[in-house]
């Protein structure tokens, strides 16, 4: 089977510099994706370094397994299917009770966005799915066809920061009375008409699609649940690195790190006073790196 999962790791050099993998070290990639970051971390941790890679997407795990096998590092990695909201349990079960570095690369991958069958994007028509783990839970179609107008408006406003959320929710409910939503292009067209105005650099349906994806995958709740577990897994001097792609994620990470670095018994020291962003050269080569923000902290107690 040929794995087509492709994902260019963002801020790769910056992540390696932050985690500073050492030979014989133990590392955890909580969102292993296509394995780009994981491979670089493992290579830097040789000889003797090991890595646990977790992902909700079985396609991502298959791609990582193939990439590590090609590099001759399969024996140094353990891959687990699951949510990073269960980070502690997954790590303990895999024998990673204490690690020297943890990476979260949040959001969706280029593969997921560019595969119409996954339903994350309206760039090409596909089923209205949006699940990071396609084996579990309701789809985006389930949400838009079943939730009340008020529930939809709240999701679109809170998770998409869409000012026309009420208008969008009303348009969705009115349309579904005659025909349920099944495809990404269908929903995008209805949302675009509801938002109105000229199409700028950002498509008018972008915020609504982001909101639905976050709601389908419980992304913010899972992130808030995972971060304390990550700190507990770190050894003294261990690094926590988190890459976020929108303000809602970044706010959770920033506030968590500040809280952990404050008080009478702080567990973390913040290394990045301001988030690290992609260089102009990286953005030119990979436009999706434009919104990436990397925050790093070290376990001190």
Secondary structure, DSSP 8 states (H G I E B T S, - for coil): ---------TTHHHHHHHH---TT-EEEETT-TTSHHHHHHHHHTTTT-EEEEEES-HHHHHHHHHHHHHTT-GGGEEEEES-GGGHHHHHHHTT-SSEEEEEEE-S--HHHHH-GGG---SSS--BS---SSTTSS--HHHHHHHS-HHHHHHHHHHHH--TTHHHHHHHHHHHHTTS---BHHHHHHHHHHHH-S---SS-TTHHHHHHHHHHHHTHHHHHHHHHHHHHHHEEEEEEEEEEE-SHHHHHHHHHHHHHHTSSTT-SEEES-SS-EE--HHHHHH-GGGTT-EEEEEEE--
